[in-house]
Amino acid sequence: MLDTGAYFDSALRIDLFQKDRQGGLEATDKLETLMQSVMGLFPIVNKDLRFRAISPRLVAGGSDDKGFHYLMIYATIIID
């Protein structure tokens, strides 16, 4: 956490997993749909808990070698 005067900020990481198709093929269409639905939630603002999640960034994932592929989304959280 970085001190930014009266505010604090931190990072949020969301991991998205999608089961592979038969034969270990990545289900890119389903992973893309999942990623778009999560990205569509931004900016996330919670006035009761006084935080904002902004500036989402997609980071390439890969295979977990257990039958799933994944992507990571990082975002900045600003806490009032």
C-alpha positions as CSV (number, residue, x, y, z in Angstrom):
1,M,0.0,0.0,0.0
2,L,1.2,3.4,-0.9
3,D,0.5,6.5,1.2
4,T,-1.1,9.1,-1.1
5,G,-1.9,11.7,1.5
6,A,-5.4,11.3,2.8
7,Y,-5.9,8.3,0.5
8,F,-4.4,4.8,0.2
9,D,-4.2,2.7,-2.9
10,S,-3.4,-1.0,-3.5
11,A,-3.8,-3.5,-6.3
12,L,-6.6,-6.0,-6.9
13,R,-6.0,-9.3,-8.8
14,I,-8.8,-11.3,-10.3
15,D,-8.0,-14.8,-11.7
16,L,-10.3,-16.2,-14.3
17,F,-10.3,-19.9,-15.0
18,Q,-12.1,-21.8,-17.8
19,K,-12.1,-25.6,-18.2
20,D,-10.2,-26.8,-21.3
21,R,-12.0,-28.6,-24.1
22,Q,-11.5,-32.3,-24.7
23,G,-7.9,-32.9,-25.7
24,G,-6.6,-30.1,-23.6
25,L,-7.5,-27.3,-26.1
26,E,-8.1,-23.9,-24.6
27,A,-11.7,-22.7,-24.7
28,T,-10.6,-19.2,-25.8
29,D,-14.2,-18.1,-26.8
30,K,-15.5,-18.9,-23.3
31,L,-12.5,-17.4,-21.6
32,E,-12.9,-14.2,-23.7
33,T,-16.6,-14.0,-22.7
34,L,-15.8,-14.4,-19.1
35,M,-13.0,-11.8,-19.3
36,Q,-15.3,-9.3,-21.1
37,S,-18.1,-9.7,-18.4
38,V,-15.6,-9.0,-15.6
39,M,-14.0,-6.0,-17.4
40,G,-17.5,-4.6,-18.0
41,L,-17.9,-4.2,-14.2
42,F,-15.3,-1.5,-14.0
43,P,-15.0,1.0,-12.5
44,I,-16.2,-0.7,-9.4
45,V,-17.3,1.8,-6.7
46,N,-18.5,0.9,-3.2
47,K,-19.5,4.1,-1.4
48,D,-20.3,2.2,1.9
49,L,-16.9,0.6,2.1
50,R,-15.3,3.7,0.5
51,F,-13.2,2.1,-2.3
52,R,-12.9,2.3,-6.0
53,A,-11.4,-0.3,-8.3
54,I,-10.2,1.4,-11.5
55,S,-7.9,0.9,-14.5
56,P,-8.2,-2.8,-15.1
57,R,-5.3,-4.4,-17.0
58,L,-5.3,-7.9,-18.6
59,V,-2.3,-10.1,-17.9
60,A,-1.8,-13.2,-20.0
61,G,-2.2,-16.4,-18.0
62,G,-1.6,-19.9,-19.3
63,S,-2.4,-23.5,-18.4
64,D,-2.6,-24.7,-14.8
65,D,-1.8,-28.3,-16.1
66,K,-4.9,-29.5,-14.4
67,G,-7.3,-29.0,-17.3
68,F,-7.9,-25.3,-17.1
69,H,-6.6,-22.1,-18.7
70,Y,-6.6,-18.8,-16.9
71,L,-6.2,-15.1,-17.3
72,M,-5.4,-12.5,-14.7
73,I,-6.9,-9.0,-14.4
74,Y,-5.1,-6.4,-12.2
75,A,-6.7,-3.2,-11.2
76,T,-5.9,-0.2,-8.9
77,I,-7.9,0.1,-5.8
78,I,-8.2,3.5,-4.2
79,I,-9.4,3.5,-0.6
80,D,-10.8,6.8,0.8
